[in-house]
Amino acid sequence: MAQKFQLAGAVALITGAGSGIGAALAAGLAARGCSLLLLDRDAVGLEAAARAARDAGAAVETRVVDLVDAEAIRALPEWLENGFGRLDILINNAGVALGGRFDETHLEDFEWLMDINLRAVVRMCHAFLPMLRARPAAQIVNLSSLFGLIAPPGQVAYCTSKFAVRGFSEALRHEYAGTGLGVTVVHPGGVATGISRNARGRRPPSDPEAARRAAVEDEEAREAFGKLLTLAPAEAAASIIRGIEARAPRVVIGKDARNAALIQRLMPVGYWKTIVRLSGGSL
């Protein structure tokens, strides 16, 4: 059994720390005695999360970063070296969503999502791997999704990124098995964050009436999806923090995610029809 990860005194970096699960992780890790490096593209949300963590007694440094920017990611290790000088926990939490069928999706939007949800995860791990491996014990935590376990229609881009994060994380964990570096992949279900509200929709058609209908449909889809996001971010963060302490290889959060994961394992091809039937046709 792996030795429990000691959070007190550890240095943790969190992407997407300005809201949702990221902000809740910052608060939870601050309460456990971690020093924090917080990243987000939202300066206002980032400062609010940092202020809450400092009020809990944590040493905190922040940086406004758009994770689409590969050069900005490459500059982060030097920033960290000049600050805390070490890193024990890397949490790749930032993520975005893109609604609509694949044939309605512009490739530019698909690439935008992949840059943040997948390529930024890979780049962050690559940038900080030497620093993490220099520690006697370190942990990488990559957030996938329930949609990294099942693949509903209308979520092709998001599922592509989150299945890839899962595969990347599992392969990375296998490469560093037996070393001090652990890798945890997290699959949250419906957590009440702003991801559906901030999701990109389809680009509007040129015809004004078709564009109006598309906008209404996109808003209805956001509202419907948002109703499925019921778990408090603090509860999700607490599950992730327990997973870090236990050095768990996988954390599945929420009854919805656990049930869907079970159905997928039992029916790897026909699971979606069963999930729709059990939902009463509401999906």
C-alpha positions as CSV (number, residue, x, y, z in Angstrom):
1,M,0.0,0.0,0.0
2,A,1.3,3.4,-1.0
3,Q,2.4,5.7,1.8
4,K,0.0,8.6,2.5
5,F,0.9,11.8,0.8
6,Q,1.7,14.5,3.4
7,L,-0.1,17.7,2.4
8,A,1.2,20.0,5.2
9,G,4.1,21.9,3.9
10,A,3.6,20.8,0.3
11,V,3.7,23.2,-2.7
12,A,0.7,22.8,-5.1
13,L,0.1,24.4,-8.5
14,I,-3.6,24.6,-9.6
15,T,-4.8,25.6,-13.1
16,G,-8.2,27.1,-13.5
17,A,-8.0,28.2,-9.8
18,G,-10.3,31.3,-10.2
19,S,-13.6,29.4,-9.9
20,G,-15.4,26.1,-9.5
21,I,-13.4,23.1,-8.5
22,G,-10.1,25.0,-8.8
23,A,-11.1,27.6,-6.3
24,A,-12.4,24.9,-4.0
25,L,-9.2,23.0,-4.3
26,A,-7.2,26.1,-3.4
27,A,-9.3,26.6,-0.3
28,G,-9.1,23.0,0.7
29,L,-5.4,22.6,0.2
30,A,-4.8,25.9,2.0
31,A,-6.6,24.6,5.0
32,R,-4.4,21.5,4.9
33,G,-1.2,23.5,5.1
34,C,-0.2,23.7,1.5
35,S,1.5,26.7,-0.2
36,L,-0.2,27.5,-3.5
37,L,0.6,28.7,-7.0
38,L,-2.7,29.6,-8.6
39,L,-3.2,30.1,-12.4
40,D,-6.3,31.3,-14.3
41,R,-7.1,33.6,-17.2
42,D,-9.7,35.4,-15.1
43,A,-7.8,37.9,-13.0
44,V,-10.8,38.8,-10.8
45,G,-11.7,35.3,-9.9
46,L,-8.0,34.4,-9.4
47,E,-7.5,37.2,-6.9
48,A,-10.7,36.2,-5.0
49,A,-9.4,32.6,-4.7
50,A,-6.0,33.8,-3.6
51,R,-7.4,36.1,-1.0
52,A,-9.5,33.2,0.5
53,A,-6.5,30.9,0.6
54,R,-4.3,33.6,2.3
55,D,-7.1,34.2,4.8
56,A,-6.7,30.5,5.6
57,G,-3.0,31.0,6.3
58,A,-1.5,29.8,3.1
59,A,1.4,31.4,1.2
60,V,0.0,32.1,-2.3
61,E,1.4,33.3,-5.6
62,T,-0.8,33.9,-8.6
63,R,-0.3,34.3,-12.3
64,V,-2.8,35.3,-15.0
65,V,-2.3,32.8,-17.8
66,D,-4.2,31.8,-20.9
67,L,-3.4,28.1,-21.3
68,V,-3.8,28.3,-25.1
69,D,-0.4,30.1,-25.0
70,A,2.3,27.5,-25.2
71,E,5.1,30.0,-24.6
72,A,3.4,31.2,-21.4
73,I,3.4,27.6,-20.1
74,R,7.1,27.2,-21.0
75,A,7.9,30.3,-18.9
76,L,6.1,28.9,-15.7
77,P,8.9,26.8,-14.3
78,E,11.3,29.7,-14.1
79,W,8.5,31.7,-12.3
80,L,8.1,28.9,-9.8
81,E,11.8,28.6,-9.2
82,N,12.0,32.3,-8.4
83,G,9.1,31.8,-6.0
84,F,8.7,28.7,-3.9
85,G,11.6,26.9,-5.7
86,R,10.0,23.5,-5.7
87,L,6.7,21.7,-6.6
88,D,5.1,18.7,-5.0
89,I,1.6,18.6,-6.5
90,L,0.5,19.7,-10.0
91,I,-3.2,19.9,-10.6
92,N,-4.4,20.3,-14.2
93,N,-7.9,21.4,-13.5
94,A,-8.7,24.1,-16.2
95,G,-11.2,23.1,-18.8
96,V,-13.7,24.4,-21.3
97,A,-16.7,23.0,-23.2
98,L,-18.0,23.1,-26.7
99,G,-21.6,22.1,-27.5
100,G,-23.1,20.8,-30.7
101,R,-22.9,17.9,-33.1
102,F,-19.6,17.2,-34.9
103,D,-21.0,18.3,-38.2
104,E,-22.0,21.6,-36.6
105,T,-18.6,22.2,-35.1
106,H,-16.0,24.6,-36.6
107,L,-12.5,23.1,-36.5
108,E,-11.1,26.3,-35.1
109,D,-13.4,25.8,-32.0
110,F,-12.5,22.2,-31.8
111,E,-8.8,23.1,-31.8
112,W,-9.4,25.8,-29.1
113,L,-10.9,23.3,-26.8
114,M,-8.1,20.8,-27.4
115,D,-5.5,23.4,-26.7
116,I,-6.9,24.0,-23.2
117,N,-8.3,20.6,-22.2
118,L,-5.6,18.4,-23.6
119,R,-2.5,20.2,-25.0
120,A,-2.2,22.4,-21.9
121,V,-2.3,19.3,-19.7
122,V,0.5,17.7,-21.7
123,R,2.5,20.9,-21.8
124,M,2.2,21.5,-18.1
125,C,3.2,18.0,-17.2
126,H,6.2,18.2,-19.6
127,A,7.3,21.6,-18.3
128,F,7.2,20.6,-14.6
129,L,8.2,16.9,-14.8
130,P,11.9,17.6,-13.9
131,M,10.9,19.6,-10.9
132,L,8.4,17.0,-9.7
133,R,10.8,14.1,-10.3
134,A,13.4,15.9,-8.1
135,R,11.1,15.6,-5.1
136,P,11.1,12.4,-2.9
137,A,7.3,12.3,-3.4
138,A,5.2,14.2,-5.9
139,Q,1.8,13.9,-7.5
140,I,0.3,14.9,-10.8
141,V,-3.5,15.3,-10.8
142,N,-5.2,15.5,-14.2
143,L,-8.9,16.2,-14.4
144,S,-10.7,14.2,-17.0
145,S,-14.5,13.9,-16.7
146,L,-17.5,11.6,-16.6
147,F,-17.2,12.2,-20.3
148,G,-13.8,10.6,-20.3
149,L,-15.6,7.4,-19.3
150,I,-18.8,7.6,-21.5
151,A,-19.3,9.4,-24.8
152,P,-22.7,11.0,-25.3
153,P,-23.8,12.6,-28.6
154,G,-23.3,16.3,-28.9
155,Q,-20.1,16.2,-26.9
156,V,-17.6,15.0,-29.5
157,A,-15.0,17.6,-28.9
158,Y,-15.2,17.5,-25.1
159,C,-15.1,13.7,-25.0
160,T,-12.2,13.6,-27.4
161,S,-10.2,15.8,-25.0
162,K,-11.2,14.0,-21.8
163,F,-10.7,10.5,-23.1
164,A,-7.3,11.6,-24.2
165,V,-6.5,13.1,-20.8
166,R,-7.4,9.7,-19.3
167,G,-5.2,7.8,-21.6
168,F,-2.3,10.2,-21.2
169,S,-2.6,10.0,-17.4
170,E,-2.8,6.3,-17.3
171,A,0.2,5.8,-19.6
172,L,2.2,8.4,-17.6
173,R,1.3,6.6,-14.3
174,H,2.6,3.3,-15.8
175,E,5.8,4.9,-16.9
176,Y,6.6,6.2,-13.4
177,A,5.3,3.2,-11.4
178,G,7.7,2.3,-8.6
179,T,9.1,5.9,-8.4
180,G,8.1,8.8,-6.1
181,L,5.9,10.3,-8.8
182,G,2.3,9.3,-8.8
183,V,-0.4,10.2,-11.2
184,T,-4.1,10.6,-10.4
185,V,-6.8,10.9,-13.1
186,V,-10.1,12.4,-11.9
187,H,-13.5,11.8,-13.4
188,P,-16.1,14.3,-11.9
189,G,-19.8,13.9,-12.7
190,G,-22.2,16.8,-12.5
191,V,-20.4,19.4,-10.5
192,A,-22.0,22.8,-10.2
193,T,-19.4,24.9,-12.0
194,G,-19.7,27.6,-14.7
195,I,-18.5,25.2,-17.5
196,S,-21.9,24.9,-19.2
197,R,-22.7,28.6,-18.8
198,N,-19.3,29.5,-20.4
199,A,-19.3,26.8,-23.1
200,R,-19.0,27.8,-26.7
201,G,-21.9,26.9,-28.9
202,R,-22.3,26.5,-32.6
203,R,-21.3,29.4,-34.7
204,P,-24.4,31.0,-36.0
205,P,-25.6,30.3,-39.5
206,S,-25.6,33.2,-42.0
207,D,-29.4,33.1,-42.3
208,P,-30.9,35.4,-39.6
209,E,-33.8,33.1,-38.8
210,A,-31.6,30.0,-38.7
211,A,-29.2,31.9,-36.5
212,R,-32.0,32.9,-34.1
213,R,-33.2,29.2,-33.8
214,A,-29.6,28.0,-33.2
215,A,-29.1,30.6,-30.5
216,V,-32.3,29.5,-28.7
217,E,-31.4,25.8,-29.1
218,D,-27.9,26.4,-27.7
219,E,-29.3,28.3,-24.7
220,E,-31.8,25.5,-24.0
221,A,-29.0,22.9,-24.2
222,R,-26.9,24.9,-21.7
223,E,-29.9,25.2,-19.3
224,A,-30.6,21.4,-19.6
225,F,-27.0,20.5,-19.1
226,G,-26.7,22.9,-16.2
227,K,-29.5,21.2,-14.4
228,L,-27.4,18.0,-14.3
229,L,-24.6,19.9,-12.5
230,T,-25.7,19.6,-8.8
231,L,-22.6,18.5,-6.8
232,A,-21.0,21.3,-4.8
233,P,-17.4,22.1,-6.0
234,A,-16.3,21.9,-2.3
235,E,-17.5,18.3,-2.2
236,A,-15.6,17.5,-5.5
237,A,-12.5,19.2,-4.2
238,A,-12.6,17.2,-0.9
239,S,-12.8,13.9,-2.9
240,I,-9.8,15.0,-5.0
241,I,-7.8,15.9,-1.9
242,R,-8.5,12.6,-0.3
243,G,-7.4,11.0,-3.6
244,I,-4.1,12.9,-3.4
245,E,-3.5,11.9,0.2
246,A,-4.2,8.2,-0.7
247,R,-2.1,8.6,-3.9
248,A,-5.1,7.0,-5.7
249,P,-4.7,6.3,-9.4
250,R,-8.3,7.2,-10.2
251,V,-11.0,9.3,-8.5
252,V,-14.6,9.0,-9.7
253,I,-16.7,11.8,-8.2
254,G,-20.5,11.7,-7.8
255,K,-23.2,9.0,-7.9
256,D,-23.9,9.8,-11.5
257,A,-20.3,9.2,-12.6
258,R,-20.0,6.0,-10.6
259,N,-23.2,4.6,-12.0
260,A,-22.4,5.5,-15.6
261,A,-18.9,4.0,-15.2
262,L,-20.4,0.7,-14.0
263,I,-22.9,0.6,-16.8
264,Q,-20.1,1.3,-19.3
265,R,-18.0,-1.6,-17.9
266,L,-20.9,-4.0,-18.1
267,M,-22.0,-2.9,-21.6
268,P,-19.0,-1.4,-23.3
269,V,-20.9,-1.0,-26.7
270,G,-24.6,-0.6,-25.7
271,Y,-24.2,1.5,-22.6
272,W,-25.6,4.8,-24.0
273,K,-29.0,3.2,-24.8
274,T,-29.2,1.9,-21.3
275,I,-28.2,5.2,-19.7
276,V,-30.8,7.0,-21.8
277,R,-33.5,4.4,-20.9
278,L,-32.7,4.7,-17.2
279,S,-32.9,8.5,-17.4
280,G,-36.4,8.2,-18.7
281,G,-35.4,9.6,-22.1
282,S,-34.3,13.0,-20.6
283,L,-30.8,12.8,-22.1
